[in-house]
Amino acid sequence: MNVWEKDQYKEIWINTEDEQVMMALIHGKWGWLMYLREEGDAGFSSRNPDYTGTDNDGKTMDFLLSNGQLDYYPLSYVLPIEQVINALDYFEKYHKLPDFITWHNDEFFI
């Protein structure tokens, strides 16, 4: 596990031997996840099924990347930190996509 952090922000990467990757961006008690099956994959990103808005409602949260870039992601992507940590632990242990997270296939970014 590769972890970068600054203040309330973290960027966490887990890479498996077969080139799968799970990444989490964390802002305080919230975070979002990205999963890639292999290099160049469009991947999957987390969605919060309890969020009452939409991906396009304009409500966002900021996340600081390790390169210093500040990105904004829809609140519909954001999960409580406990779920993010559980997903990272599961992926690190089993090298599988956690089925207790709602995933969006980003190949079909609609």
C-alpha positions in Angstrom: 0.0 0.0 0.0 1.4 3.4 -1.0 0.0 6.2 1.1 0.5 10.0 0.6 -1.1 12.4 3.0 -1.2 16.1 3.8 -3.4 17.5 6.5 -6.9 16.1 6.0 -6.1 14.7 2.5 -4.8 11.3 1.6 -4.1 9.4 -1.6 -3.8 5.6 -1.3 -2.8 3.2 -4.0 -2.9 -0.6 -3.8 -1.3 -2.5 -6.7 -1.5 -6.3 -7.2 1.0 -8.5 -9.0 -1.5 -9.0 -11.8 -1.6 -5.2 -12.4 -5.0 -4.5 -10.8 -5.1 -1.2 -8.9 -7.4 0.3 -6.3 -7.0 4.0 -5.4 -8.7 6.1 -2.8 -8.8 9.8 -2.4 -9.7 10.9 1.1 -10.8 14.2 2.5 -11.3 14.1 6.2 -14.1 11.5 7.0 -15.0 11.0 3.3 -13.5 9.4 0.3 -14.0 7.9 -3.1 -12.6 4.8 -4.8 -11.3 4.0 -8.3 -10.5 0.4 -9.5 -8.5 -0.5 -12.6 -8.3 -4.0 -14.0 -5.1 -3.3 -15.9 -3.1 -0.4 -17.2 -5.1 1.7 -19.7 -8.4 0.5 -18.3 -11.2 3.1 -18.0 -12.0 1.4 -14.7 -14.7 1.7 -12.2 -15.5 4.4 -9.6 -17.5 4.3 -6.4 -21.0 5.6 -6.1 -23.0 6.3 -2.9 -26.4 4.6 -3.1 -27.6 6.6 -0.1 -26.9 9.9 -1.8 -30.2 11.6 -2.8 -28.8 13.8 -5.6 -27.3 12.9 -8.9 -23.9 12.7 -10.5 -24.7 16.0 -12.3 -26.3 18.0 -9.6 -23.3 20.3 -9.2 -22.5 19.3 -5.6 -18.9 18.3 -5.2 -16.1 17.7 -2.7 -12.5 18.6 -3.2 -9.7 16.1 -3.0 -6.0 17.0 -3.1 -3.8 14.7 -5.2 -0.2 13.9 -4.4 1.0 16.1 -7.3 -0.6 19.1 -5.6 -3.6 19.3 -7.9 -7.0 20.0 -6.3 -9.8 18.0 -8.0 -13.5 18.1 -7.4 -15.7 15.0 -7.6 -19.5 14.7 -7.4 -20.9 14.0 -3.9 -22.6 11.0 -5.5 -19.1 9.3 -5.7 -18.3 10.0 -2.0 -18.5 7.4 0.7 -17.9 7.4 4.5 -14.3 6.8 5.3 -15.2 3.5 7.1 -16.5 2.0 3.8 -13.4 3.2 1.9 -11.0 1.6 4.4 -13.0 -1.6 4.4 -12.9 -1.7 0.6 -9.1 -1.1 0.5 -8.6 -3.8 3.1 -10.7 -6.3 1.2 -9.0 -5.5 -2.1 -5.5 -5.8 -0.5 -6.5 -9.2 1.0 -8.5 -10.8 -1.8 -7.4 -8.9 -4.9 -11.0 -8.7 -5.9 -13.5 -5.9 -6.4 -15.5 -5.5 -3.2 -19.1 -6.3 -3.9 -20.3 -4.2 -0.9 -19.4 -1.0 -2.8 -21.6 0.3 -5.6 -19.4 0.6 -8.7 -19.9 2.6 -11.9 -18.2 1.3 -15.1 -16.4 4.4 -16.3 -16.1 3.0 -19.8 -19.7 4.0 -20.1 -19.5 7.5 -18.5 -23.1 8.6 -18.7 
